[in-house]
Amino acid sequence: MEVDSSPIYSYALSLAQDWLYMIKLLFAFLFNSLKTRTQLQLEVLYLSKQLDILKRNSPKVQIKNNERLFFCMLKKYLPTWRQKTIIVRPETVIRWHRNAFRYYWKWISNPQNGRPKIEREIISLIKRTAQENPLWGVPRIHGELIKIGVKISQSTVQRYLPKKNRKPTGQSWKTFLKNHSTGIIAIDFLTVPTINFKLLHVLVIIEHGRRKLLHFNVTTNPNAAWILQQIRNLLFEGWAPKYLIRDRDKRYGLVFSNGLKNLGIKQVITAYRSPWQNGYVERVIGSIKRECLDNVIVINETHLRTILTEYISYYNKYRTHIGINKDSPEGRAIQSDGDIESIPILNGLHHVYFRRAA
């Protein structure tokens, strides 16, 4: 069927559309007349707010948080808010309302009496300790603060520490080492190059119970007889261990093994390529390297002895350890009164913190 395209038909179609529009306006007027004055004012306010937002001189429509809250609050009292929303979709207003509801309950659920805030003085002390001792981790700093009477948790120290100091720490110990730690010593060597590229060998002997460095000595030619003599020197000081843990280094030899047997010490030899079985002394040697020898250039044997003597004295008296509840091997009393001061160790490489009585 063909559609009539004559002028008369077009005029009639246009007249019909005008009449339909007038009828639509009439029904809208009758519907609005039935509304309360309050509803009409809310609609005007809702539309005016959107118009103000569109009038802003910005390439993109930007709605502030207070305006989002306005739309969320007004939609509760305006039934026709979906039809009157122009600049955003209704789903967006619903999302704003849900976010506002979430923040509201988070605010009213926040406990009024929580954990007390950390004093600025303590935060400054944490940052100062980390800055003065760049080689220290979170447990070391926390242990040092405990010794000067600062009662905070380790997680608090980690929160206020620079990110570069936030290193995860942890270690595991075998049941045998825990059950017999008071009667065990462990020995091992570390090699130190001098300024003229000669090698010095340092024998380290530690006690497992308190992680104490019992003895060290330096030589250029370590052999079984020399190592055995170091154990004898240790016995002369009154220490009589039951077990000695060592690796499979050939420098110990048969002379050393027989000598230990005559002294009544049972040696425990670790498995092949298993340094973790002698983990205590390996960890101590790692600490000596990281915290001392990696930061200095050794001139000669005398210089190395001087450096290690000062560091080991600091290690045994002041340095806190995770394995002994963040105490030092020789024990440190907790101080609570007095001004906090510090003493540099190894020309400021480490610091000891204490309280001086007023």
C-alpha positions as CSV (number, residue, x, y, z in Angstrom):
1,M,0.0,0.0,0.0
2,E,1.4,3.4,-1.0
3,V,1.5,6.2,1.5
4,D,-0.1,9.5,0.4
5,S,2.6,12.2,0.2
6,S,0.3,15.0,-0.8
7,P,0.4,18.4,1.1
8,I,-3.0,17.8,2.5
9,Y,-1.9,14.6,4.2
10,S,1.3,16.2,5.6
11,Y,-0.8,19.1,7.0
12,A,-3.2,16.6,8.7
13,L,-0.3,14.6,10.2
14,S,1.3,17.7,11.6
15,L,-2.0,18.9,13.1
16,A,-2.5,15.5,14.8
17,Q,0.9,15.6,16.3
18,D,0.2,19.1,17.7
19,W,-3.0,18.0,19.2
20,L,-1.3,15.0,20.8
21,Y,1.4,17.3,22.3
22,M,-1.3,19.7,23.7
23,I,-3.2,16.7,25.2
24,K,0.1,15.6,26.8
25,L,0.7,19.0,28.3
26,L,-2.8,19.1,29.6
27,F,-2.5,15.8,31.4
28,A,0.9,16.9,32.8
29,F,-0.7,20.1,34.1
30,L,-3.5,18.1,35.7
31,F,-1.0,15.7,37.2
32,N,1.2,18.4,38.6
33,S,-1.8,20.2,40.0
34,L,-2.5,17.2,42.1
35,K,1.1,17.2,43.6
36,T,1.8,19.0,46.8
37,R,3.6,22.3,46.8
38,T,6.5,20.6,48.6
39,Q,7.0,18.0,45.9
40,L,7.0,20.7,43.2
41,Q,9.6,22.7,45.2
42,L,11.8,19.6,45.5
43,E,11.6,19.0,41.8
44,V,12.6,22.5,41.1
45,L,15.5,22.3,43.5
46,Y,16.6,18.9,42.1
47,L,16.6,20.3,38.5
48,S,18.2,23.6,39.5
49,K,21.1,21.8,41.1
50,Q,21.7,19.9,38.0
51,L,21.5,23.0,35.9
52,D,24.1,24.7,38.1
53,I,26.5,21.8,37.6
54,L,26.1,22.0,33.8
55,K,26.8,25.7,33.8
56,R,30.3,25.2,35.1
57,N,33.1,26.0,32.7
58,S,34.7,22.6,32.5
59,P,35.0,20.2,29.6
60,K,33.8,17.3,31.7
61,V,30.9,17.2,34.2
62,Q,32.5,17.2,37.7
63,I,30.3,16.5,40.7
64,K,31.6,17.3,44.1
65,N,31.1,15.0,47.1
66,N,28.7,17.4,48.8
67,E,26.6,17.5,45.6
68,R,26.5,13.7,45.5
69,L,25.3,13.7,49.1
70,F,22.6,16.2,48.1
71,F,21.3,14.0,45.4
72,C,21.4,10.9,47.7
73,M,19.4,12.7,50.4
74,L,16.9,14.3,48.1
75,K,16.0,11.1,46.3
76,K,14.5,9.8,49.6
77,Y,11.9,12.6,49.5
78,L,11.4,12.9,45.7
79,P,9.4,9.9,44.2
80,T,10.1,11.0,40.6
81,W,13.9,11.4,41.1
82,R,14.6,8.9,38.4
83,Q,12.8,10.9,35.7
84,K,14.3,14.1,36.9
85,T,17.9,12.9,36.8
86,I,19.6,14.2,33.7
87,I,23.3,14.6,34.1
88,V,24.0,11.1,35.4
89,R,22.3,7.8,35.3
90,P,20.0,6.7,38.1
91,E,22.3,3.8,38.8
92,T,25.1,6.2,39.6
93,V,23.0,8.0,42.3
94,I,22.2,4.6,43.8
95,R,25.9,3.8,43.9
96,W,26.6,7.1,45.7
97,H,23.9,6.4,48.2
98,R,25.4,2.9,49.0
99,N,28.9,4.4,49.4
100,A,27.5,7.1,51.7
101,F,25.7,4.4,53.7
102,R,28.9,2.4,54.0
103,Y,30.9,5.4,55.2
104,Y,28.2,6.3,57.7
105,W,28.2,3.0,59.4
106,K,32.0,2.9,59.4
107,W,31.9,6.2,61.2
108,I,29.3,5.3,63.8
109,S,31.0,1.8,64.3
110,N,34.4,3.4,65.0
111,P,35.2,2.7,68.7
112,Q,35.7,5.9,70.7
113,N,38.2,4.3,73.2
114,G,40.8,2.5,71.1
115,R,44.5,2.1,71.4
116,P,46.3,5.3,72.5
117,K,48.1,7.2,69.9
118,I,51.9,7.0,69.6
119,E,53.6,10.1,70.9
120,R,55.5,12.2,68.4
121,E,58.6,11.9,70.5
122,I,58.6,8.1,70.2
123,I,58.0,8.2,66.4
124,S,60.9,10.6,66.1
125,L,63.1,8.2,68.2
126,I,62.1,5.3,65.9
127,K,63.1,7.2,62.8
128,R,66.3,8.5,64.4
129,T,67.3,5.0,65.4
130,A,66.7,3.7,61.8
131,Q,68.6,6.7,60.3
132,E,71.6,6.3,62.6
133,N,71.7,2.5,62.1
134,P,71.0,1.7,58.5
135,L,72.0,-1.9,58.9
136,W,69.4,-2.6,61.6
137,G,66.1,-4.3,60.9
138,V,62.7,-3.9,62.6
139,P,63.5,-6.6,65.4
140,R,66.8,-5.0,66.2
141,I,65.3,-1.5,66.5
142,H,62.4,-2.9,68.6
143,G,64.8,-4.7,70.9
144,E,66.8,-1.6,71.4
145,L,63.7,0.5,72.3
146,I,62.7,-2.2,74.8
147,K,66.0,-1.7,76.6
148,I,65.4,2.0,77.1
149,G,61.9,1.5,78.4
150,V,59.8,2.3,75.3
151,K,56.8,0.0,75.5
152,I,55.5,-0.4,71.9
153,S,54.9,-3.4,69.7
154,Q,57.2,-4.5,66.8
155,S,54.4,-3.8,64.3
156,T,54.3,-0.2,65.5
157,V,58.1,0.1,64.9
158,Q,57.5,-1.3,61.4
159,R,54.7,1.2,60.7
160,Y,56.8,4.3,61.3
161,L,60.0,2.9,59.6
162,P,61.1,3.9,56.1
163,K,60.2,1.3,53.5
164,K,63.8,0.4,52.9
165,N,64.1,-0.8,56.5
166,R,61.0,-3.0,56.3
167,K,62.7,-6.3,55.7
168,P,60.8,-9.5,56.6
169,T,62.7,-11.5,59.2
170,G,62.4,-14.9,60.6
171,Q,64.3,-18.1,61.3
172,S,63.6,-21.7,62.3
173,W,65.7,-23.9,64.6
174,K,65.9,-27.6,64.9
175,T,64.6,-29.4,68.0
176,F,68.0,-30.8,68.8
177,L,69.6,-27.4,68.9
178,K,66.8,-26.1,71.2
179,N,67.0,-29.0,73.6
180,H,70.8,-28.9,74.0
181,S,71.6,-25.3,73.4
182,T,73.2,-24.7,76.8
183,G,75.8,-27.3,76.1
184,I,76.6,-26.6,72.5
185,I,79.3,-24.5,70.8
186,A,79.7,-24.0,67.1
187,I,82.7,-23.0,65.1
188,D,83.4,-21.8,61.6
189,F,85.7,-19.6,59.6
190,L,85.3,-16.4,57.7
191,T,87.8,-15.0,55.2
192,V,88.7,-11.3,55.2
193,P,90.7,-9.6,52.4
194,T,93.1,-6.8,53.4
195,I,93.9,-3.6,51.6
196,N,96.7,-5.3,49.7
197,F,94.5,-8.3,48.8
198,K,96.0,-10.7,51.4
199,L,93.6,-13.1,53.0
200,L,93.1,-13.3,56.8
201,H,91.1,-16.2,58.4
202,V,89.0,-15.6,61.4
203,L,87.8,-18.4,63.6
204,V,84.5,-17.7,65.4
205,I,83.3,-19.7,68.3
206,I,79.8,-19.1,69.7
207,E,77.6,-20.6,72.5
208,H,74.1,-21.6,71.4
209,G,72.2,-20.9,74.6
210,R,72.7,-17.1,74.7
211,R,74.2,-16.6,71.1
212,K,77.3,-15.4,72.8
213,L,80.5,-15.0,70.9
214,L,82.9,-16.9,73.2
215,H,86.1,-16.5,71.3
216,F,87.7,-15.4,68.0
217,N,91.2,-15.4,66.6
218,V,92.9,-14.3,63.4
219,T,95.6,-16.2,61.4
220,T,97.0,-16.4,57.9
221,N,97.5,-20.2,58.1
222,P,94.7,-22.1,59.9
223,N,95.5,-25.7,60.5
224,A,94.2,-28.4,62.8
225,A,96.7,-27.9,65.6
226,W,96.0,-24.1,65.7
227,I,92.2,-24.7,65.8
228,L,92.6,-27.2,68.6
229,Q,94.6,-24.8,70.6
230,Q,91.8,-22.2,70.3
231,I,89.4,-24.8,71.9
232,R,91.9,-25.4,74.7
233,N,92.2,-21.7,75.3
234,L,88.4,-21.6,75.6
235,L,88.5,-24.4,78.2
236,F,91.1,-22.5,80.2
237,E,88.4,-19.8,80.6
238,G,86.1,-22.2,82.4
239,W,83.8,-23.2,79.5
240,A,83.3,-27.0,79.1
241,P,80.8,-27.8,76.3
242,K,79.3,-31.2,75.6
243,Y,79.0,-30.8,71.8
244,L,80.8,-29.0,69.1
245,I,79.2,-28.4,65.7
246,R,81.4,-27.9,62.7
247,D,81.3,-28.4,58.9
248,R,83.3,-30.8,56.8
249,D,86.2,-28.4,56.1
250,K,89.5,-30.4,55.6
251,R,91.5,-28.0,57.7
252,Y,90.1,-29.6,60.9
253,G,91.6,-33.0,60.1
254,L,92.3,-36.0,62.3
255,V,94.4,-34.1,64.7
256,F,91.5,-31.9,65.6
257,S,89.1,-34.8,65.9
258,N,91.4,-36.8,68.2
259,G,92.1,-33.7,70.3
260,L,88.4,-33.1,70.9
261,K,87.9,-36.7,71.9
262,N,90.6,-36.4,74.5
263,L,89.0,-33.2,75.9
264,G,85.6,-35.0,76.3
265,I,83.8,-33.0,73.6
266,K,81.6,-34.8,71.1
267,Q,81.7,-33.2,67.7
268,V,78.7,-33.1,65.4
269,I,79.7,-32.8,61.7
270,T,77.1,-31.3,59.4
271,A,76.1,-33.0,56.2
272,Y,77.7,-32.2,52.9
273,R,76.8,-28.8,51.6
274,S,74.3,-28.2,54.4
275,P,75.2,-24.9,56.2
276,W,71.7,-24.6,57.6
277,Q,72.7,-27.5,60.0
278,N,75.1,-25.1,61.6
279,G,72.7,-22.1,61.3
280,Y,73.6,-20.3,64.5
281,V,77.3,-19.7,63.7
282,E,76.4,-19.0,60.0
283,R,74.0,-16.3,61.1
284,V,76.6,-14.8,63.5
285,I,79.2,-14.7,60.7
286,G,76.6,-13.1,58.4
287,S,76.0,-10.4,61.1
288,I,79.7,-9.8,61.5
289,K,80.0,-9.3,57.7
290,R,76.9,-7.1,57.2
291,E,77.2,-5.0,60.3
292,C,81.0,-4.6,60.5
293,L,83.4,-6.0,57.9
294,D,81.4,-5.1,54.8
295,N,81.6,-1.5,55.8
296,V,85.4,-1.1,56.5
297,I,88.6,-1.8,54.6
298,V,91.0,-3.9,56.7
299,I,94.6,-2.8,56.6
300,N,96.3,-5.7,58.3
301,E,95.9,-8.3,61.0
302,T,96.3,-5.9,63.9
303,H,93.6,-3.6,62.4
304,L,91.2,-6.6,62.0
305,R,91.7,-7.7,65.6
306,T,91.0,-4.1,66.8
307,I,87.8,-3.9,64.8
308,L,86.5,-7.3,65.8
309,T,87.3,-6.8,69.4
310,E,85.2,-3.6,69.5
311,Y,82.3,-5.2,67.5
312,I,82.2,-8.4,69.6
313,S,82.2,-6.4,72.8
314,Y,79.2,-4.5,71.4
315,Y,77.6,-7.7,70.1
316,N,77.8,-9.5,73.5
317,K,76.9,-6.5,75.8
318,Y,74.4,-4.5,73.8
319,R,73.1,-6.0,70.6
320,T,69.6,-7.4,70.9
321,H,68.8,-10.8,69.4
322,I,65.5,-12.3,68.2
323,G,66.3,-15.8,69.5
324,I,66.7,-14.7,73.1
325,N,63.6,-12.5,73.4
326,K,65.4,-9.4,72.1
327,D,68.0,-9.3,74.9
328,S,71.7,-9.1,74.5
329,P,73.9,-12.3,75.1
330,E,75.2,-10.9,78.4
331,G,71.9,-9.4,79.3
332,R,70.8,-5.7,79.4
333,A,68.6,-4.1,82.1
334,I,65.5,-2.2,80.9
335,Q,65.7,1.5,81.7
336,S,62.6,3.6,82.1
337,D,63.7,6.9,83.7
338,G,66.0,9.6,82.4
339,D,66.8,11.3,79.2
340,I,67.6,9.1,76.1
341,E,71.2,9.4,74.9
342,S,73.3,7.3,72.5
343,I,76.9,6.3,72.2
344,P,78.4,5.6,68.7
345,I,80.1,2.3,68.1
346,L,82.7,1.7,65.4
347,N,82.8,5.4,64.5
348,G,79.0,5.7,64.2
349,L,78.3,2.5,62.3
350,H,76.1,1.4,65.3
351,H,74.7,3.2,68.3
352,V,73.9,2.1,71.9
353,Y,70.9,3.8,73.4
354,F,70.5,4.3,77.2
355,R,68.8,6.6,79.7
356,R,70.9,9.0,81.8
357,A,69.5,9.7,85.2
358,A,68.6,13.3,85.7
